[in-house]
Amino acid sequence: MQAAGRLDALAQAQGMVFGLDSIKQLDRLLGSPACSLQAVHVAGTNGKGSVAGKVARSLEKAGYCTGLYTSPHLVDYTERLQIDGEAISKEEFAGIIEEGFRLRAEKGLKVTAFDLITAMSFSYFHRKQVDLAVVEVGLGGTLDSTNILTPAVSVITSIGFDHISLLGPTLAAIAMQKAGIMKAGIPVVLGPNVPISVLQERAKEVGSPCVLVPSAVDFETADQENTRIAQAVLTLLKPKMGKLTSAHLNSAAEYTPFGRRQEVVLPNNARLILDTGHNISALSRLFYDLMHTYPAHRFQAVMGLSADKLVYLCVEEVMKHVEKLHFVSSGYHRLLDWQKMREVGLGIDPFVVGHCGQVGDVLPKAISELKSDEILVICGSFFIMSDVYSTLHSLNIPLPSPNSQS
């Protein structure tokens, strides 16, 4: 079985398992690369992948060899592990993952799939002698596999309702889980959409100096907010990374990851917006931004959701803003079946429910019906995007590969 298949099979067999003991064991067997990495550690409900990418690209432009570790991926696991904007090759990725599985079997380790890919990524960065690794938290913070790092800067981008069965039912409880990445003496950057008092108090207890990114005075998109957070991180790094200039900080605005507000203009001037917003706060912010950016347009949406989401609230939020909502699923094991989403949608507003089924069946129908003043927003989960990209390719709608982002 190939590396990706083995990781998927392990993840599906285990479900979500949290704790740091097993990954610490694997890290020690690899020579403790996590202890030697200079890193930026980025947590948050939304925006963490964008902030991580912006920080990494700015450091690359300044001439630093920069690793970037993010999750999940859109199409291929290799997207998760990049050096200077280039994804690891499939051959190298297979090699490090097979090494991880070998150690897991020989030593009887109970590492999860995410433990394994995280530890092997840290080892890869160490072997490639990156100047700094920018690392996105997988889920939460306290017990996330990435939390074996002692970074140069910690970041909490935003706090919203997501994974409440694991992180807690209140924003304060979720914030405390994210705050688990704070370390004594290590500065933490807090984005404007967090429970400031809760996190400041926790930072004081830990001994982590706080840098607050203020709320915007005027309207700004989520991407603009993420740029300001990234620039605050880069400012803290400047004393250690002397080649960073104001121009490099400003270049953070140039980077947006694939699948985040990715726009495609169709021949009839209708638009597609691809966005991996997958929780209530992300979807609310997405449509708030789009309503301001495209005030003269009407909206439809194609949405797939993971089974662990607040499905009713997510569907209800999107239905507030669209004339038609099409429900999709794919073969990925964590996705909710489209029929269950359709039932929820019919209970809220049956007149808004559109086409339903697999991505490859629904998306062409939804696109073919778009008028020139309409925007089709494709949202809800990372795990539908691989099928979305494949379907757009089959329709001859040009869209660059996620691995080609510069």
Beta strands, then each sheet from edge to edge (+ up, - down):
strand 1: 39-43
strand 2: 66-69
strand 3: 81-83
strand 4: 86-87
strand 5: 132-136
strand 6: 153-158
strand 7: 188-193
strand 8: 210-212
strand 9: 262-265
strand 10: 271-274
strand 11: 298-303
strand 12: 324-329
strand 13: 353-358
strand 14: 374-379
sheet 1: 4+ 3- 2+ 5+ 1+ 6+ 7+ 8+
sheet 2: 9+ 10- 14- 11- 12- 13-
end
